[in-house]
Amino acid sequence: MWEGLGVQVLLVCVGVVLCSHAHLPQDHAHRRRLSLHRHRERGKEGQVLHRSKRGWVWNQFFVIEEYTGPDPVLVGRLHSDVDSGDGNIKYILSGEGAGTIFVIDDKTGNIHATKTLDREEQAQYTLTAQAVARDTNKPLEPPSEFIVKVQDINDNPPEFLHGPYYARVPEMSNVGTSVMQVTATDADDPTYGNSARLVYSILQGQPYFSVEPQTGIIRTALPNMDREARQEYDVVIQAKDMGGHMGGLSGTTEVKITLTDVNDNPPKFPQSVYAMSVSEDKVPGEEVGRLKAKDPDLGENGLVTYRLIEGDGKGVFEIDTDSETREGIIKLKKPVDFETKRAYTLTVEASNVHVDPRFLAWGPYKDTATVKVMVEDADEPPNFTAASYDFEVEENAPDGTVVGRVHAKDTDVANSPIRYMIPRYTDLEQFFSIGPEDGIIRTTRPLDRETQGWHNISVSATEISGHHQDAKVRVNIKVKDVNDNAPEFATQNEVLVCENVPSGKLIETVSAVDKDEMAHRQHFRFSLPPEVANNQNFSLKDNRDSTASIYVIRKGFSRVTQDIYLLPIEINDSGSPPMSSTNTLTIRICSCDSKDTILSCNVEPFILPAGLSTGALIAILACIVILLAIVVLFVALRRQKKEPLIVFEEEDIRENIITYDDEGGGEEDTEAFDIATLQNPDGANGFLPRKDIKPELQYPLRPGLRPAANSVDVDDFIKTRVSDADNDPTAPPYDSIQIYGYEGRGSVAGSLSSLESVTTDSDLDYDYLQSWGPRFKKLADLYGTKDSADDNS
């Protein structure tokens, strides 16, 4: 196959060469014209100009891509007219791919392609050829540029660069509805042959879809494709080059087509009759039951709304739509009574919210169902004949006065008897009582309207048998007013009158109030009691509008003679029965200036009391009290003694530092402290209690650390005491000095603290002091050294 291609290349090259020679006469004529033109110029200038003859045979060269033969492909041959074939001419090639892809025989001018070429990588190469002298490399001809074009072959299949594809088309679309367009690309040369001429076809997806061969547009091929029957389709599209003829290359892609929903299905109840029940004790608004009409459409196309269209329970029940579950919820609109009506019938209609006008002919988009609701009997509480009761009773009515009667009955079939009672929390002071069987409310004591005008209580009715259901009702009791309170002054202010007040002047207008309710057109009447009706100082005038005016009868008053006058006034309320009272009006005489401006209303003493004012005396007494308190506090602080932190149950001189001025009498001196305590360490086993803290735990001393009763090892005893003090949680948190005067039992050494021991002659051996440890090293050195010195002497 490749050999045939090589021959074809050679033939093409030969044809190119012949074409080039066919143009040579015109070129020679042109050159002859140039030569003549130059000859005439020589006549003008007197110079000889040689015409440069171009001897190249060249044109475009072609080489087929993807050649894989054993020998390099001959692209073409370059030849110059100056080449006589004696080998003195050398051909040089430069440009794109020269020396790597294209090589030239410098003697013959043959150009070969040494590598396989791919047109899709580079379609053409621009090269430059030149003939030079072999010995001097001097150019014999100007360089000539030519092009080597890579001839395409069908070596690239079509490709869908954007696959796989996803498309959507509404269900029930007409035949030929465009779904989408797919496009494939071919890397081959579209200007050469049919290598890049593509034809589309469908390999998978018939008979539902089709594709246009030239454009790649996918269209529906079947009518009334239903999404509810099948929603997705997998379509395979093929693109083939060479115009779809045999031998062409092809590529495929997948297209996933989804049918989108339209409202083409009406709602449908799964059953025509639904049975529900409701208890008679349910309150309005409670749910009775649910029903659902199925609509296979999606989204808004599947939205369903419900309504009651007929039935004897249309006014008793209502229906709502649940937006999430798309159910119809039947609720109680009014209370139902088993004893009155035991069954209801409803007709429910379900319809689509959004209807597509294109599919109206497929309607109607609604459905109906019958709902039968049965009322269930419940043990209901008693029912009062009224929602609330309002009664009235006169105040001060005697005990047992009937206020009113409440009545309740059991609405159940059993009709149980009722027992009444007043919950105590509604009548804390127990003003009322009720008959447990007849429901009659009575007073338990006289009521006072002025104290409490209304009494709001509750009455409870309970079934005697059954489940003892109970019900409560509000009872409002108004206390009617009785005229049982006498009127009195509205205010109790004093009336101030100048000493020089003229006769007949109005000095005050009094009014009255009454705790009782005032009837229409009822007013107070004012008058002076008979005993003061003829007084010579003041008079009273009833204004007949529940007020009275007080006038001065005489002219002038004297505060020195009398500064206060008490005027009794009788007030009558004109009620039924009438109530009256006598109130006293206080009139004070004051000193005024010429303009009747009050200056003073107190009696002026003739002699002012000597001494300090009350405020000054109080300040002096307060200072004295503060000084006494400071003195007492200072004395108390001086007398206070500082108590030690540790409470000693017995005097223990080992826990104290005792300072005294005498020099002591040695071992014979026992007055300073108790030597017996020091001489018996076995008895000091208890802890010293702390006063500043209270220990939570008492840790006993470890018996293993206590020295034996007859032990004379003072060093161990001291270590034990130190260890006990370190581990004692109740020990004081401060340093203390421990003084031990114990000399041991039966010690042959006698007293260790005697100052005369060093000068006393004794034959005792003190070498055992060496074994008492470092604490007694000083004593051992003193006594042991002396003995050793005596022995040496």
Protein Blocks (a to p, Z undefined) as FASTA:
>chain_A
ZZmmmmmmmmmmmmmmmmmmmmmmmmmmmmmmmmmmmmmmmmmnopacdddddfbdcddd
dddehiabfbdcdfbdcddfklgonopaccddedehihklpccdfknopacdfbdcdfkl
ombdcdddddddfklopafbdcdddddddddddfbccddfkbccdddddehiaehiafbd
cddddfbdfkgojllmccdddfbhpakbccdfklopacdfbehiafklombdcdddddde
hhopahiacdddddddddddddfbccddfbfbdcddddfkbcehiafbdcddddfbghjl
lpccdddfbdjklmmpccdddfklopacdddfbdcdfklpgcdcdddddddfbdcfklmm
mmccdddddddddddddddddddfbfbdcddddehiaehiafbdcddddfbfnlpadddd
ddfklmmnopaccdfklopacdfbdcdfklombdcdddddddfbhjopacdddddddddd
ddfbccddfbfcdcdddfklcehiafbdcddddfbdcdehiacdddddfklmmcckbccd
dehlopacdddfbgciafklomcdcddddddehiacddddddddddddddddfkopafbf
cdcdfbdcedddfklmmmmmmmmmmmmmmmmmmmmmmmpccddfbdcfbdcfklpccddf
bebjajmlcklpcfklmmmmmlmmbccddfkbccfbdcdddfklpccfklcbfklmmmmm
mmmmmmmmkbccbdcddddfbebehiaklpakbfklmmpccfbdfklmmmnojklmmmmm
mmmmmmmmmmmZZ
